[in-house]
Amino acid sequence: MNRLATSYFGLGLVVGVLLAAGVFSFLSRDSEGGDSSKTLKLSHTLDQSHPVHVAMEFMQTRLAEKSGGLLTIDIFPNGQLGTETETIEQVQRGVLAMVKTSVAPMEAFIPEMGVFGLPYLFRDETHYWNVLNGDIGKQLLGLGAASGLRGLIYYDSGSRSFYTIDKPILTPDDLDAHKIRVMRSKMSMDMISQLGGAPTPIPFGELYTALQQGMVDGAENNAPSLETSRHYEVAKHYSLDEHTRIPDIVLFSQSIWNTLTAQEQRWVQEAADESVVFQRSLWKEETQKSIERLKANGVTVYHPDKRPFRDKVAPMYERFKDTAIGELVERIKETP
């Protein structure tokens, strides 16, 4: 081996050791008794009072119980470790074990996930969960494994509706020239543009200030997120047009998953699955409570006619004919 080859080999070895050490630091520690225990770091951008965070705490408790404390989760809320996109990339690289994110930014990593951003795709909540729990949902969870992103579960995030500062959104015309914050998702931006608004991608953690300073005129989200983020302190109009149902997803680093034993993998999946049942029940309860608390805090809640919104976004479906997303749409329509 010549000197140059030796040099490259040594550099590669050092980099490999450093990367392995980095993954290990995010994964494991030695317990006082000498047995190896592992800690999985989980990041998300929501407040600790949000029902999805509460569900992740439930998963944290169940995993510790199932494993006898050998496998635990540390939860980092409020975007402490970065934005959704940044933490998805950390999970992809094996720097972070888990992330809870909306499916919307996932379309940059798995284009087929963009199907969830199509407005008025689901007939009702039952249809929505039949899709997520069926072959389509399972297929989409598995698509990221090859690129380092293992889908574990979906959490309910309800339906998304508009909240605004100066006036309610009662028809698509009310969005004219309005700057609306959206997630970093092409489908979300296309939807706002189709409705006549000006889509403005802003990280969720920066949205309160953006609303307060008038950088945007409004945003769109579910009731618990509007409440726990305290965006209602600035945006007093909430219009329940319920344009999309975009689930949350918990992702696991595929490279870190591969370091777990088969038993550890079962513990993780079982704890995650149990947290879904808990979260869905909690979500229904908290959504209605959030609506009542929003009203008590001076928010006016509106129920606009959804037909004009559906009609306005219909051309979006035409653009996806003869594409992978178009095929998914047809399969979703056929799901009972």
N, C-alpha and C positions, 0 to 999 in steps of 0.2 A: 504494500500500500504506500503510495507516495505521500510526501509531506502535506500537500494540499488536501488529498483525500482524508488523511489522518485528521487534519484540522477540522474539516467539515463533519467528520464522524464524531469528534469530540464535542463540537458545538451542538450537533443534533442530540447527543447523549445528555448534555447539560439542559437543553431546552425540554427534553422529555422528562427529566427528573423534576424540573421546576413545575411543569404542567401537572405531573402526577401529584406533587406536593400541594399544588393549588387546589386540585380536586379533593385531596384528602382533607385539607383544612376546612372545606365546606361540608365534609361528610362525617368525620368520625372523631371520637375522643376515647380515651381509656378510662373506664370507671375505676373507682377506688379499690374495688375488689380484684382488679386485674383483668376482668372480662372486657372484651371490646364492645363498646356501644357506639351507635352511629346517630348523628344528628343531621337531619335534612333541613336545609334552609329554604323557606317558602316566602316569596315576595308577592305583594299586590299593592294596588294604589288606593284602596278604600279606607274609610275611617273604621276604628275599632268597634263602633256602635252599629255598623252596617250588618244586616242579617247574613250576608255572604261571609263576612269575617267571623261571625259567631259560628257558622257552619264549619269553617276551617278550624276553629278552636275545638269543635266537636270531633273532627277528624284527628286532630292532634291528641286529644284525650284517648280516643279509641285505639290509636296506633300504639301509644305507650302502654295501654292495658293489654292489648293483644300480644305484644312483644315482651311483656314484663320489664319494660324500661330499656330494652336493648336497642330499640329503634324509636327515635323521637323526632319531633318537628319543631323548629324555631320559626315563628311567623314574624315577618317584617312588613307592617302595614304602611299606609300613607306614602307610598312611593319612596321609602327610605333608600332602597337599593337601585332606584332608577324608574324611568317611565315603563309603560307596558312593553313597548318595542325593545327598549334597552334590556329589560330583564328576560324577554323571550330569547334574545341573542345570547345572554349569559347562560341560560339553560341549554341552548343549542350547543354552546362551546363546552359545557360541562363545568362551568365556573359556579353555577347555582343549581341546586337540585330540583326545585319546583317553582312554578309561577302560576298564579291565578290571573287570568286575563280575559277580557272580552274576546269573542271570536273575531270581531271586526279587524283588528290589526293583524290577525293570523293570515289574512288573505295575501299579505306580502310574502309569506313563507309557504303557504299552501293555497294556491289560487282558488281551488274549489270551495274553500271556506267562504268566499265572497257571496255564495248563494244566500247565506243568511241575511245579507244586507239588502236583498230585494224587498221592497215594501209590500205589505199585504200578501205575503207569500203563504201564510198559514190561515186556515179557515177559523180556527179557534185554539184554545189551550190544549184540548185533547189531541187534535191533529198534530200540534207542535211536538208534544211529548211522544206520540206514536212514531214520529219521524226520528227524534233524537234517540229513542230506545230501540229502534229497529235497525235494519241492515244499513240504511243510509247514514245514520248517526255513528254506528260502529265503524263503517268504512272511513268516514271523515276523521274519526279519532286516530285511525291507524296510518293515515297518509303521511304524517310528519316523521315517522320513525326513521326513515332512510336519511333524513336531514337532521337527526339528532333530537327530535321533539316527539316524545311519546304521550299521546293523549290518554288521560286517565278517566275523567268524568266530565259531564256537563252540569252546571248549576243553573237554576232558573234565574233569569234577570228580568222577567216580566216583559212588558211592552214599553217601547220608547215613545215619548210624546214631547211636544215643544213647550219650553218655558221661556218667557221673554220679559223684557224690562218695561217697554213703553206701552204695548198694546197686545191683546191676545191674538193668536193665530186661529181664526175661525174658518178661513178658506185659503186655498193656495195663493190667492192674490195678496193676502196679508203678509206673505213672505217676500214680496217684491222689494228688492234692494236691501233686505235685512241680512246682516252678517250673522250667520248661525255657526256656533262652534260644533265641530264634528270630530269623531275619532279619526286617527290617521288611517283611513280606509278609502280606497278609490270608490267603492260602491256607495258609501255614505256620502261622499262628496258629490257623486253623480246624482244621487237622490235629491239633495238640496238644490242643486242646479236645475234639475228637471222641474222642481216645484217653484222655481223662480227666485230662490234665495241665493246668497253668496256664501258658499261653504268655507269655513275657516278652521283648519286643524290646529288644535291647541291641546297640550297635555292636560289631563284632568286636574292635576295638582295646581295648575296655573290658572284654572278657569275662573275661580272666585275673583281674583284680581282683574282678569280680563273683563268680566261683567261689570265690576265696580268702576273700572276706568273707562267703560264704554268702548273697549276694543272690539267687542261683539255685542249684538243686540239681543242675543238669546242663545239657547242650546237645546239639546233634546236628550231625555233620559227617563228612567223609571222613577217612581215616587220615592222609594227609599233612598236612592242616590241624591235626588234633589233635596231631601230633608237632611241626611247625614252630612252632606257637603256644605250645608247652610247657604246654598246658592239662593234659597228663597228669601234671604235677607235683602237681596238686590233685585231678583226677578220675581215679581208678584203675580204673574199671569201664567197659568198652567193649563194647556189645551190638550185634552185627552183624545188626540187623533189616532194614537196607537199604531203608528206607521210600520214599525218593525218589531220582531221578536228575535233578538240576537242573544244567544246564550253566552254565559261565561263558561270558561273551560279551564281545567287544571292540567297543566303540562308537567311532565317529568323528563329530566335529562336522560336521553337514551344511553349515553355513555356511563352515567352514574347508575342507572337501572341495571346495567350489565354487571356492575360490581356487587350487586346485592345477591344474596342466596335466593334460591327458589322460595324458601319459607318467608324470607323478608319481603320478597315481591308480593306474595299472597297477603301478608299482613297489610302492606300499603294499599293494595287494591281493595281489600275487604273494608278497611277503615274509610277509604275514599267513597266506596259504594254506599256504606251506611250513612255517611255524611250527606249524600244526595237526598236520601229519604227524609232526613232531619231538615235539611235546607228547604226542600219544597214545601213542607208543612209550615215552617217558620216564615217562608216568603209570603205565602197567602195571608197569614195573620198580620205580618208587619206592613205589607203594602196598604191594607185598609187603614191600619193605625196611622201610617205615614200621611195618607190623604187627609185624615181628620186633624192631625197635628199641623199640617201645612195650612189648612183652613183657619185653624186657631191662631196661626202666626201671620194672618193677613193675606194669604194667597187666595186668589179667586180661581176656582177650578171650572173649566168649561168642557162641554161635550159637543164638539162640532160634528156636522154631518161628514162622514168619512167618504162618501161617494165622490165628491169633487177631487179629493186627494188621490183616490184610487185611479180615477180617470186620467189625472194629470201624469201619473207615473207609469201608466200602461206601456208607453213606448220603450221603457227600459227593458221589458221582457222581450220585445222584438229584437233588440240588439244582441241577445244571447242565443238566438236560434242557431242550431247546428254547432254548438260549442259544448264543452264539458259541463258548464253551468246550466246551459239549456237542457241538457239531458237529465241533470239532477232535478231541475224544476219539474219536468214531466213525471219523474219518479215520485217526487213529493206530492204532486197533484193526485197521483194514483193511490197514495197511501190513505188508508181509511181514517 
